[in-house]
Amino acid sequence: MTSPQTAPALRQFGEPAPEAATGSSINLLSLWRTVVRRKVMIIGVLIASLALGAIATLLSEKQYTASATLEISRQENQIVDVQALRPDSAGTDLEFYQTQYSLLEARSLAARVANKLRLGSDAAFIELFAEDEASRLSDSGERNSKDINQIRREQAIDLLLEHVTITPVRGSALVTVSFTSPDPAISQKVANTWVEQFIAASLARKFDATSYARQFLEQRLEELRARLEDSERRAVSYAQREQIIRLPGGSTAEGASGGAPTRSLLADELERMNSELAKATGERVELQSKANSLSSAAGDGVSAALAALRSKRTELSAEYANLLTTFAPEYPKVKAVASQLGELDKGIAREERRIGSSNSAAYQQAVQREANLKSLVSQLKAELLQQEVRSIQYNIFQRDADTNRELYNGLLQRYKEIGVAGGVGTNNISIIDEAKLPEVPSSPNLLNNLLLALLAGSVLAAGSVFAAEQIADHISDPDQVEPRLGLPLLGIVPATNEEFLDVIRDRKSEQAEAYIAIITRLAFATVHGTPRSLCVISTRPAEGKSSSAVGVALALSKVGKRVLLIDGDMRSPSIGRAAQVAEKSGLSNYLAGQDDFVPLIVRSEYLDIDIMPAGPSPLNAAELLTGDRLNRLLKRLEAHYDHVVIDSPPVLGLADAPLIASNVEACLYTVESATVRVTQIRSAMKRLPSQVNLVGVMLTKVDTQRAKQLYGYDYGYGYGKNIPTDTAAERSSNGQDS
C-alpha cells in the first residue's frame, strides 16, 4: 500500500538527475574512474601502438631532405633608371607572394628542372621512387623509346612535385625550398636546381615581356617617323611659298611650341628699327632742349669758350663792383674795367649766336631722322602683321611637326631603355642559402613517430574504452546510479566469499554495516521516517535481492524495531531455507483464503527475527496477488510490527513484483554491480506501476578493495574488527561502542 506521506524531494524512477538531464557538465571523477577501471585495456593499446610505431620506423626507408633558401623582394634592384612595365600597385603584397609561392610549385618549373637534370632519360631517378613502374616501362615491348622517355619525363615531373616542399618563412620575404628523396645527393641537386630554374624562369618571363614591348615600340616608331617627316615637309613647303623666314634664337614664344627658339626676320628688323627710333627721338629732344636754353647747354658743357667768357665776365663784374665802392664811375680804372665788361658781353653774345645756329641745324637733322625712322617702323609693322597672318597656318604645321617629334623622341628613349633593361636582366629574387648535402636522414624520426603512435594509441584507447563502456552498459561505478537510473544510491553492499547470512549476522561485518547505512538513509525516505512496509526487488534473479531483504530486516531489528520478513517469491522461495524454518505454510495460504495469519508466522532462531515463509507454491502466483488480500494483510501486520519487509520476485518476465510493489509504501531496487545492463534495469522499471514509490537503489556484490581504489567508497567497514570481544563488550556496556 502506498502512503501519501512520502518525501516530496524523492524523484520517481526513471527520472534523470539534473546533471544527467542537462548534460552540460563532465564528471571528471567518473572519467578518471573509468580510466582506472580500464587501465589494462588502455595500457595494452598504448604499448601496442608504440610497438607498431617503433617497428614501422625501423622498417621504413630513410629519407634525406635538402633545403635551399630564397629571398623574394617586392621591389627589383634598380640597376638602370627604368620603371617596371607592371606598376607596383598591380596587387597587394599578399597576392604577390601567393603568386610567387604558386609559381614555385608550378608544373612548368618542375618540367624545367626535369629537363635541366635530364631526369626523363634517367631510369635510376624514377626507380628511386617508383621501381615497379620503371620496370614495367622497361619490359614493355609495345612502346618505342620516344614514348617511354616521354612517359618517364612525366613521371619525373610528378615525382618532383610530390616530394618538393615550399615553406614560406613567416613574417619575412624568405622561402625555403626542400626536396626529399632516399639519395642525399639527389636531394641536394634537385633543391639547388629548383631555385636556380625559378630565378631563370622569372628572368625569362621579364625578358619576354620586354621583347613584346620592343616589338610594339618598333611598330609605333616607324609610324611616328613617317608622320614626323610628312609634317616637317608640309611646314617647310608652306614657309617657302609664303616667304616666312625664321632665324635661330629669340624667345620660346617666338618659336614653335615645344620646339627650338626661333625669330622672324621682319620681327628682328622691326626690333632694330624701334631701337633706332628711340635713339633718334632722344637726340631730337636733347637738341630741342639745348636750343631752348643756352645756359643749360653751357652748363652741360656744350661750348668751353662761352663758359670761359662768362667766367671772365663774372670776375670783372666783381672787380667793378669793388672799385665802385671806392672810386667814382668816372675814375679811369673804373672806366677801364667797364670797357672790358662791354667787350666781354659782345664776345658772349657772338658765341651764343654761333652756338644757337649750330644747335638749330642739328635739331632739324634729328627731327628729319626721327620722321624717317617712324615711317620705316610703320612699314615694318604692316609687313610683320601680314606675315603673322600667313604664319598661323605655318605654326599649325610646325606644331604638328613638333608634336610628332616629341612623341617620336619619347618612344625612341623608352625603346632604348627597355633594350638596356632587358640586357641587364634585373631580378627581385636571390639565393640566400644553397642546399647542402644532408648527412642525417630527415625521416623516419623515431621520437616523432613514437609521439604520433602515442597520440594515435591514445585516441584508439579512448575509442576502445568508450566502445567497451557502451557494450558493457552496466553499473560498476556507484556514481553512475543516479545519473543513469534517476534514483538515489542508498548504499553499496560488499561482496563476500563466505556464507552471506553468517556474515550479516556479525554486527561488525562490512555487510552488516552496509545495511545499517541503508536503513539510516531510509529514515529520510518519507515524512514519518522509515517506510512501514517495503519490498526489495531486482531486475533478474541472483542479484542479491533476497540477501538484501534479510539484511535490511536484520538491520531494522538490531536497532530495536519489530520487524517481519515475508518471503514474497512464491515461485522460488529461499528465505525459509536460509532462515532454517519450516516452509509448510506461509503467504500463499493467506492469499488463498486463510484469514488467520498468526500461524503463518514463525520465529527464526538463526536470524532472531519473525518470518512469514512463502508457503506452498501455487499454480499461478500472480492470480493470488491480483486481489486485495495482500493489502489487507499488510494493514493487519502494521498493527503488530513496526516494519514489514517483503522479498519480491524479479521484475522481468513476471507480474508478481509489480503487484507486490503497488501494495507497499516503498520499494528498494537491488542492482548487482557490473553485471546487469542498464537497458534491462530501465526496462524493468518501466514495468512497475506509476504509483510505485522507488526510494533508492542498493548496489550489491561490490568488490570493496576495487571500490576503495576507484571510488573511495569505504564507510569505515571493518573499523574495530580487531578489538577483543571482552573489550568491545565492556565498551558497549559503558555506552562507548562506536
Secondary structure, 3 states (H helix, E strand, C coil): CCCCCECCCCCCCCCCCHHHHHCCCCCHHHHHHHHHHCHHHHHHHHHHHHHHHHHHHHHCCCEEEEEEEEEECCCCCCCCCCCCCCCHHHCCHHHHHHHHHHHHCCHHHHHHHHHHHCHHHCHHHHHHHCHHHHHHHHHCCCCCHHHHHHHHHHHHHHHHHHHEEEEECCCCCEEEEEEEECCHHHHHHHHHHHHHHHHHHHHHHHHHHHHHHHHHHHHHHHHHHHHHHHHHHHHHHHHHHHCCCEEECCCCCCCCCCCCCEEEHHHHHHHHHHHHHHHHHHHHHHHHHHHHCHHHHHHCCCCHHHHHHHHHHHHHHHHHHHHHCCCCCCCHHHHHHHHHHHHHHHHHHHHHHHHHHHHHHHHHHHHHHHHHHHHHHHHHHHHHHHHHHHHHHHHHHHHHHHHHHHHHHHHHHHHHHHHHHHHHCCCCEEEEECCCCCCCCCECCHHHHHHHHHHHHHHHHHHHHHHHHHHHCECCCHHHHHHHHCCCEEEEEECCCCCHHHHHHCCCCHHHHHHHHHHHHHCCCECCECCCEEEEEECCCCCCHHHHHHHHHHHHHHCCCCEEEEECCCCCCCHHHHHCCCCCCCHHHHHHCCCCCHHHCEEECCCCEEEECCCCCCCCHHHHHHCCHHHHHHHHHHCCCCEEEEECCCCCCCCHHHHHHCCCCEEEEEEECCCCEHHHHHHHHHHCCCCCCEEEEEEEEECHHHHHHHCCCCCCCCCCCCCCHHHHHHHHHCCCCC
